[in-house]
Amino acid sequence: MTNALPIDDALPALLAALTDRRQAVLQAPPGAGKTTRVPLAMLEAGLVDGKIVMLEPRRLATRAAAERMADTLGETVGQTVGYRIKGESKTSAATRIEVVTEGILTRMIQSDPDLPGVGAVIFDEFHERSLNGDLGLALCLEIRAALRPDLMLLVMSATLDAAPVAVLMGDAPVITSHGRAFPVETRWLDRPWASAGERGPQFEAAMADLISQALRETSGGVLAFLPGEGEIRRVESLLRSNLPQGTSLHPLFGALDFKAQRAAIAPAVQGRKVVLATSIAETSLTIEDVRVVVDGGRARRARFDPASGMSRLVTERVTRAEATQRQGRAGRIAAGICYRLWTKGEEGALAAFPPAEIEAADLAPLVLETALWGARDPASLQFLTPPNGGSVTEARNLLRNLEALDDSGAITLHGRAMAALPLH
């Protein structure tokens, strides 16, 4: 492997821990290179006979990680390294590393709990604490305890407190990689962009102004974080006519078609590039030629409303962990700068970590999956954050009304059919 990365110094200790204990937790800061370096190192060391399956939280990151590793090997995707997402697969009989979205692992486990042919499962970006990620780890821990003591498990994260995860995994060794690829300077606002009782500029206007400032004061590509597609389109409209000559502008969000997503992460052919992205660009992606990050300080999350029985999207302030993750995008290729749309004083009011999805989401899908697994009570599984009892009861009641569960909490034939559908 060429081009040394910070993670390289931690690889010997990680490989030794996996050889000795067959499980570990890896802490590595943004830009360390864990996503693309670790699976290849495990494969090269011959730690497992079967396939290495690595989970990614998003489809774009899944494709990008597989492509980067295949490129490192001088191959095309689908040979030694492949990927699988809903509705698309690039693998072959020769594939040894398979990058998948989190729901794919759940389906693999439910279809065949032995996970035949799989030697290791890697949970990348576990700090995102998605429902499928938490469920996948809980199921893998049960599989390892009851069916596959040889199954190798590795949890990787940039910002998560590793100690609780290590305890959950039976005091698994914790390996830490220090330092990021390149330093990143942080620049805060001198004063809040809008104060209580003051008619300040709208959020999108404030972001457009800060991006324009970053373009004047820096060189290289710019990655700006916005909460959703609507904000991206409005900022795009504000910037379009005011960009410096030779600067291209690219949106990047989950619903965007794959061709446009690839254009956003590819190097600019000439001039500078500005990418307006949601949290899709927060993890596992190296967006070529980005030297500057502009963080709007907002994130959009799904919150379950018990009164309506529906989930809704809410826009909230980012947490310190998310801000750190975003900042790291500027230091992947060279020394960078991160502009933040808040003052240094406001930073102290940010929460440390975002809530785990299991704490805020509708738990009906989780209860249905655990019932399909054979666990009538999700609390019987090893979750890092136990599901709320009241939320589980509401989910059970809903599933009983839909005739997916019987009165004892066991899954019905109708429930099995529902679980097989890729729907919420």
VOGU-3710 file (C-alpha; in Angstrom, 3 decimals, decimal comma):
1> mtnalpidda> 0,000/0,000/0,000  1,324/3,447/-0,921  0,691/6,944/0,407  1,111/6,626/4,168  -1,933/7,509/6,270  -2,266/8,029/10,044  -4,086/4,699/10,464  -1,010/2,809/9,259  0,748/3,199/12,625  -2,172/1,529/14,411
11> lpallaaltd> -2,522/-1,416/12,026  0,038/-3,745/13,703  -1,691/-3,415/17,101  -5,125/-3,833/15,503  -4,135/-6,948/13,569  -2,547/-8,420/16,700  -5,727/-7,766/18,730  -7,926/-9,347/16,063  -5,629/-12,362/15,841  -5,652/-12,816/19,624
21> rrqavlqapp> -9,263/-11,941/20,513  -11,058/-12,025/17,141  -12,794/-8,773/18,017  -11,761/-5,167/18,614  -12,889/-1,532/18,686  -10,920/0,941/16,567  -10,944/4,666/17,297  -9,531/6,773/14,488  -10,112/10,482/13,780  -11,616/11,738/10,519
31> gagkttrvpl> -9,140/11,442/7,681  -7,108/8,641/9,266  -7,906/6,248/6,423  -9,583/3,462/8,403  -12,398/2,764/5,924  -10,181/1,814/3,006  -7,002/0,704/4,797  -8,252/-1,694/7,475  -10,168/-4,256/5,347  -7,243/-4,544/2,935
41> amleaglvdg> -4,796/-4,982/5,826  -6,975/-7,734/7,317  -7,134/-9,472/3,946  -3,391/-9,172/3,362  -2,651/-10,566/6,846  -4,842/-13,617/6,161  -6,854/-13,149/9,346  -9,951/-14,915/8,006  -10,659/-17,644/5,488  -14,046/-16,319/4,452
51> kivmleprrl> -15,294/-13,012/3,163  -14,867/-9,693/4,987  -18,181/-7,819/5,094  -17,996/-4,102/5,939  -21,084/-2,036/6,769  -21,464/1,559/5,639  -24,343/3,864/6,646  -24,988/5,257/3,149  -25,107/4,014/-0,442  -22,691/6,635/-1,782
61> atraaaerma> -20,101/5,795/0,880  -20,567/2,083/0,128  -19,756/2,541/-3,553  -16,932/5,004/-2,888  -15,185/2,759/-0,329  -15,333/-0,245/-2,651  -14,035/1,786/-5,596  -11,155/3,239/-3,573  -10,040/-0,187/-2,287  -10,315/-1,769/-5,742
71> dtlgetvgqt> -8,249/1,085/-7,168  -5,600/0,496/-4,492  -5,350/-3,113/-5,671  -5,247/-2,041/-9,320  -8,523/-3,828/-10,017  -12,067/-2,979/-10,980  -14,934/-3,211/-8,507  -16,419/-6,696/-8,414  -13,128/-8,579/-8,334  -11,383/-8,800/-4,938
81> vgyrikgesk> -13,485/-5,914/-3,621  -17,199/-5,569/-4,347  -20,282/-3,896/-2,937  -23,966/-4,539/-2,432  -26,739/-2,020/-1,886  -30,509/-2,263/-2,327  -31,179/-2,982/-5,978  -27,516/-3,085/-7,045  -24,647/-5,532/-6,600  -21,106/-5,712/-7,965
91> tsaatrievv> -19,520/-8,910/-6,676  -18,119/-12,142/-8,092  -16,894/-15,533/-6,951  -13,491/-13,908/-6,413  -14,803/-11,191/-4,054  -13,145/-11,286/-0,617  -14,190/-7,860/0,679  -17,840/-6,888/0,319  -18,974/-3,407/1,312  -22,697/-3,290/2,092
101> tegiltrmiq> -25,280/-0,906/3,470  -26,484/-1,757/6,956  -29,871/-3,169/5,977  -28,171/-5,718/3,716  -26,446/-7,334/6,712  -29,775/-7,665/8,529  -31,246/-9,475/5,511  -28,178/-11,735/5,286  -28,514/-12,692/8,946  -32,259/-13,259/8,806
111> sdpdlpgvga> -31,816/-15,432/5,703  -29,033/-17,571/7,166  -27,935/-16,888/10,758  -24,726/-18,902/10,328  -23,451/-16,285/7,859  -21,817/-19,016/5,735  -18,718/-17,865/3,890  -18,346/-14,750/6,060  -15,234/-14,624/8,224  -15,421/-11,073/9,564
121> vifdefhers> -17,928/-8,250/9,918  -16,722/-4,644/10,180  -19,068/-1,938/11,466  -17,686/1,282/9,991  -18,749/4,735/11,211  -20,545/3,134/14,156  -20,768/6,533/15,854  -23,740/7,293/13,587  -25,715/4,842/15,749  -28,314/3,959/13,133
131> lngdlglalc> -31,073/1,513/14,035  -29,802/-1,040/11,508  -26,232/-0,637/12,727  -27,184/-1,221/16,369  -29,386/-4,172/15,393  -26,662/-5,675/13,203  -24,132/-5,589/16,035  -26,633/-7,061/18,517  -27,421/-9,930/16,131  -23,736/-10,549/15,358
141> leiraalrpd> -22,911/-10,719/19,072  -25,634/-13,345/19,520  -24,419/-15,274/16,471  -20,860/-15,200/17,783  -21,979/-16,440/21,203  -24,291/-19,209/19,999  -23,331/-20,229/16,464  -20,053/-18,776/15,226  -17,389/-18,261/17,921  -14,910/-17,873/15,049
151> lmllvmsatl> -16,736/-14,850/13,598  -14,441/-11,822/13,728  -16,079/-8,520/14,724  -14,579/-5,049/14,409  -16,302/-1,782/15,321  -14,728/1,379/13,869  -15,574/4,967/14,706  -14,164/8,458/14,488  -15,955/10,134/17,403  -17,709/7,492/19,519
161> daapvavlmg> -16,725/6,839/23,128  -15,175/3,404/22,632  -15,339/2,125/26,234  -19,086/1,231/26,316  -18,829/-0,587/22,976  -15,804/-2,545/24,196  -17,712/-3,572/27,345  -20,731/-4,614/25,254  -18,420/-6,847/23,207  -17,022/-8,557/26,297
171> dapvitshgr> -14,132/-6,195/27,066  -12,844/-6,176/23,504  -9,454/-4,499/23,063  -9,573/-0,824/22,065  -7,042/0,392/19,504  -6,603/4,134/18,963  -5,094/5,904/15,972  -3,857/9,406/16,826  -3,747/12,389/14,525  -5,317/13,139/11,170
181> afpvetrwld> -3,709/13,211/7,768  -3,290/17,007/7,689  -3,985/19,862/10,136  -7,206/21,841/9,835  -7,531/25,455/10,985  -10,933/26,414/12,438  -12,449/29,863/11,874  -15,543/30,944/13,825  -17,832/33,939/13,349  -16,970/37,078/15,304
191> rpwasagerg> -20,631/37,450/16,314  -23,784/35,310/15,903  -25,277/35,593/12,431  -28,722/36,124/13,964  -29,582/36,987/17,571  -32,852/36,649/19,441  -35,106/39,613/18,632  -32,889/40,711/15,754  -33,932/40,512/12,126  -30,708/38,966/10,866
201> pqfeaamadl> -30,193/37,391/7,436  -31,880/34,117/6,694  -29,864/30,944/7,222  -29,359/30,337/3,498  -28,202/33,932/2,941  -25,777/33,669/5,857  -24,378/30,436/4,430  -24,037/31,903/0,949  -22,141/34,882/2,423  -19,797/32,597/4,401
211> isqalretsg> -19,122/30,405/1,354  -18,344/33,525/-0,691  -15,957/34,674/2,060  -14,248/31,283/2,054  -13,801/31,488/-1,724  -12,168/34,927/-1,395  -9,819/33,935/1,420  -8,736/30,430/0,408  -7,790/28,181/-2,479  -8,919/24,684/-3,388
221> gvlaflpgeg> -12,301/23,000/-3,336  -15,028/23,977/-0,851  -17,425/21,551/0,878  -20,417/23,216/2,560  -22,731/21,334/4,925  -26,463/22,096/4,858  -29,335/20,202/6,504  -31,333/19,200/3,428  -32,076/19,432/-0,273  -34,266/22,516/0,127
231> eirrvesllr> -31,504/24,532/1,771  -29,020/23,251/-0,806  -31,175/24,435/-3,704  -31,740/27,863/-2,131  -28,038/28,412/-1,395  -27,220/27,173/-4,884  -29,578/29,808/-6,302  -27,956/32,567/-4,226  -24,431/31,560/-5,226  -24,930/30,692/-8,871
241> snlpqgtslh> -24,562/34,221/-10,265  -21,859/35,330/-7,813  -19,257/32,603/-8,147  -15,710/33,520/-9,190  -14,924/32,705/-12,805  -13,956/29,065/-13,329  -15,755/27,820/-10,201  -18,188/24,905/-10,574  -21,095/24,272/-8,192  -22,378/20,795/-7,291
251> plfgaldfka> -25,225/19,675/-4,999  -24,812/16,401/-3,093  -27,652/14,637/-1,255  -29,071/11,137/-0,970  -31,911/11,432/-3,501  -29,605/12,854/-6,184  -28,962/10,541/-9,132  -25,715/8,583/-9,025  -24,162/10,384/-12,010  -24,575/13,774/-10,299
261> qraaiapavq> -23,214/12,331/-7,027  -20,115/11,075/-8,816  -19,613/14,485/-10,424  -19,676/16,090/-6,967  -16,989/13,841/-5,509  -14,746/13,730/-8,595  -11,843/16,213/-8,953  -12,598/19,442/-10,774  -11,353/19,271/-14,366  -10,327/22,908/-14,180
271> grkvvlatsi> -10,781/25,786/-11,730  -12,339/25,418/-8,287  -15,264/23,365/-7,072  -17,962/24,081/-4,471  -19,997/21,137/-3,163  -23,220/21,838/-1,247  -23,900/18,663/0,728  -26,058/17,150/3,422  -24,579/14,857/6,088  -24,100/12,305/3,284
281> aetsltiedv> -20,597/13,804/2,953  -19,839/13,622/6,671  -18,339/10,138/6,763  -16,337/7,641/4,717  -15,996/9,928/1,690  -12,884/11,604/0,388  -14,206/14,344/-1,894  -11,341/15,024/-4,206  -9,562/18,407/-4,030  -11,535/19,745/-1,029
291> rvvvdggrar> -9,374/21,998/1,129  -12,114/24,053/2,810  -15,218/23,107/4,819  -18,052/25,538/5,553  -20,276/24,122/8,295  -23,785/25,550/8,646  -24,098/23,932/12,067  -27,462/22,273/11,408  -28,514/18,656/10,999  -31,802/17,035/10,041
301> rarfdpasgm> -32,966/14,014/12,034  -35,972/11,732/12,117  -37,947/12,014/15,357  -40,844/9,767/16,315  -43,952/11,613/17,502  -45,940/9,298/19,817  -49,031/11,530/19,571  -49,381/11,031/15,826  -47,655/7,672/15,592  -45,507/9,076/12,774
311> srlvtervtr> -41,862/10,022/12,343  -41,061/13,559/11,254  -37,906/15,333/10,201  -36,638/18,051/12,514  -33,743/20,457/12,014  -31,416/20,756/15,007  -28,031/22,172/15,872  -25,135/19,851/15,177  -23,316/18,181/18,027  -19,633/18,585/18,761
321> aeatqrqgra> -18,997/15,092/17,397  -20,688/15,941/14,100  -18,807/19,250/13,851  -15,524/17,388/14,378  -16,454/14,861/11,721  -17,287/17,620/9,231  -14,121/19,542/10,045  -12,074/16,439/9,214  -13,268/16,521/5,604  -10,932/19,489/5,030
331> griaagicyr> -7,811/17,570/6,048  -8,051/14,489/3,871  -5,766/15,589/1,024  -3,812/18,580/2,384  -3,852/21,140/5,197  -7,289/22,742/5,302  -9,566/25,367/6,815  -12,982/24,917/8,423  -15,401/27,876/8,627  -18,210/27,528/11,167
341> lwtkgeegal> -21,475/29,482/11,062  -21,366/30,060/14,813  -19,108/31,798/17,311  -16,514/30,094/19,456  -18,617/30,996/22,481  -21,663/29,228/21,051  -19,669/26,026/20,645  -19,827/25,283/24,352  -23,612/24,952/24,136  -23,452/22,147/21,562
351> aafppaeiea> -24,341/18,651/22,771  -21,464/16,169/22,792  -23,053/13,479/20,609  -26,203/13,100/18,508  -28,888/10,782/19,922  -28,785/7,170/18,820  -31,584/6,409/16,375  -32,914/3,792/18,794  -33,646/6,634/21,245  -35,642/8,801/18,840
361> adlaplvlet> -37,064/6,681/16,030  -40,195/4,612/15,494  -39,271/1,177/16,867  -41,867/-0,815/14,899  -39,281/-1,942/12,284  -36,881/-2,985/15,059  -39,557/-4,945/16,964  -40,610/-6,672/13,737  -37,003/-7,659/12,927  -36,306/-8,959/16,442
371> alwgardpas> -39,568/-10,949/16,369  -38,475/-12,450/13,042  -35,191/-13,348/14,739  -37,157/-15,103/17,481  -36,741/-12,519/20,241  -40,166/-11,415/21,449  -38,556/-8,779/23,648  -35,843/-6,638/21,957  -34,345/-5,995/25,404  -33,174/-9,629/25,435
381> lqfltppngg> -30,564/-8,710/22,799  -27,302/-6,865/23,517  -27,962/-3,300/22,396  -25,486/-0,544/23,194  -28,486/1,628/24,078  -31,451/-0,467/25,297  -34,719/0,420/23,535  -37,210/2,446/25,570  -39,856/0,184/27,103  -42,729/2,534/26,318
391> svtearnllr> -41,665/2,880/22,686  -41,396/-0,902/22,378  -44,920/-1,311/23,785  -46,302/1,208/21,274  -44,511/-0,625/18,453  -45,900/-3,984/19,596  -49,440/-2,585/19,736  -49,130/-1,226/16,216  -47,760/-4,515/14,877  -50,549/-6,461/16,603
401> nlealddsga> -53,123/-4,167/15,001  -51,478/-4,886/11,643  -51,623/-8,624/12,484  -47,827/-8,857/12,167  -47,526/-10,152/15,760  -49,841/-12,413/17,707  -50,967/-11,734/21,273  -47,853/-13,398/22,695  -45,541/-11,158/20,659  -44,524/-13,898/18,208
411> itlhgramaa> -44,331/-13,038/14,530  -47,167/-14,223/12,286  -47,050/-15,395/8,656  -48,335/-11,946/7,696  -45,543/-10,392/9,759  -42,934/-12,513/7,956  -44,293/-11,287/4,639  -44,121/-7,691/5,887  -40,528/-8,119/7,087  -39,498/-9,327/3,624
421> lplh> -40,681/-6,073/2,016  -38,141/-3,214/1,728  -40,601/-0,803/3,331  -41,038/1,047/6,614
//
